[in-house]
């Protein structure tokens, strides 16, 4: 019985990683579309948010390559939660700036250390080209900062829920083995 519980959980977790990979890739593609097709140059905080989106996609891609087990699944879900919280923090900061509540301090440099100089390595993807002020409207009066904030809350909720299911599945599997 315990083996069947774990085996039914793993394909669901695999589907989650595919969904997060598609979501992260889609969000990254949308950011590049807004930048190059619509002329909305990114600010420092926008690039920070973009880096968190890339982290979500990379974590998902790595999790799809790793073996399906409780240890790697739990680790991946923790990293996904950390990335979604990072994205949420940057999105909330942007939201505060565009609503004139934040301090608005923003630079034309990314502010990353030399060992992680993605703005110099990949300037077409991660170069700061604007100051922080507002984010463009996506649809229905929702700004990009608001959409990113909602997406980050959704990802955090999903990762906590999936982690809880993984732990309860593991616990019920151990309980039935001991019985």
N, C-alpha and C positions, 0 to 999 in steps of 0.2 A: 504494500500500500504506500509506503514512504517513497519508494522509487517512482511510482506513478505520479505522486504529487510533485516531485521535483521535475520529472520529465514534462509534465504539463505546464509548469512554470517557465521552463527554459525557452520554448518557442515564443512565448509571450514577451519575454525579456529581449529576445532576438528581434522581434518586431518593433519593440521600443527603440532599439539601437538603429534600426533602419529608418524609423520615423524621425529620430533626432538627427541622423545624418542628412536626410532629405530636407528637414527644416533648417538646419544650419547652413547647408549648401544653398538653399533657396534664399535665406536671409542675406547671405554673403553676395549672391548674384543680384539680389534686389538693391543692396547698397551700392554695388558697382554700376547698376543701371541708373540709379538716381544720380550718381556722381558723373558718369560719362555721357549718358543720353539726355538727362534733364538738367545738367549743369549745377547740381547742388553739391558744392565742394564740402568735404568733411572737416570738422574741427577736431581739436585734440581729443575731446571726450567721445566724439563719434568714432574715432579710430580706436580708442580704448574699448568701446562697446563692440566694434567690429572684431577686435582681437578675442573677446569673450565668445563671440559667435563662432569664430574659427576654432576656438578651444572645444566648444560643444560638438562641432562636426568632427574634429580630430579624435576626441574621446570616443565618439560613436563608431568611427571607422576602426579604431584600434580594438574596441570591444567586439566588433564583428569578426575580427581576425583571431582573437584569443579564444581558448576553449571555453565552452559553456559550463561553468560551475558556480557554486555559491560565492566562493572567494573573489573570483574576478568580477562577477556580477555586482557584488556589494561594493567593491572598490570603484567600479565604473559608475555606480549610482552615486557614491559619495563625491566623486570628481564632477559628475554632472550637476549635482546640487551646488557645489562650490562655484562652478562656472555660471550657473543660473543666478546665484546670489551676486556674483561679480557683475554680471550683465544688468541685473536689477538695480544695483547701486549706481552704476554709471548712467543708466536710463533715468533713474530718479534725480540724479544730479542735473542731467540735461533738462528734465521736466521743470525743475526748480529754476534753472536759468531762463528758460523760455517764458516762464510765468513771473519773472522779475522777483523771485524770492531767494535765489541763490546768490553767492558772491560774484559769480560770473568771471572769475579769474580763469583765463585760458591762454595758452601759449601757441606759438606757431611751430613748436617742436613737440615731438611725441613724449619726451621725457623718460625714455627707456634707457637702461644701462647699455654700455658698449657691447656687452656679451649678448644682448637681445635687441640689436638695432634693426628691427624689421623695417623701419621707415627708410633706412639707407639700403637695405638688401632688396626690398620690394617696394620702391617708391610709388609705382603705379597702383598698388593696393593699399598701402598704409601711410602715405605721406599726408601730413596735416596741411590743408590748403585754405583754411578759413578760421575765423575766430568764433567762439561759442556765442550764439545768440538765440536762434530758434531752429527748430527742425521742420522739415516740410510736412505738409498734410498728406496723409496716405489715402484716406477715403473717409467719407461721412464725418468730416470735421475732426478726425483723430490724427494727432501729430505722430511723427515717427517715434518720438520719445515716449508718448503714451502707449503706442503699439508695442514697443520694445519692453516697456515695463509690464504690460499685460502678458506678453509672451514669456518673460522671465518668471513671473509668478506661476504661470501654467506649467513651465518646465520644472520649477522647484516642487510644485504640488505633485506632479507626475513622478518625479524621482523619489520623493518621500513615500508616496503610496506604493510604488513598485518595490522600494526597499522594505517597507513594512510587510508586503505580501511575501517577499523573498524570505524574510526572517521568520514569519509565521509558518510558511511552508516548511522551512528547515526545522523549526521547533516541533511542528506536528509530525514530521518524519522521524525525528529523534524519539519523540514520545511513543510512537507506534512501534519503533524498533525495540525500545526498552520494555514494552508491555508483553 
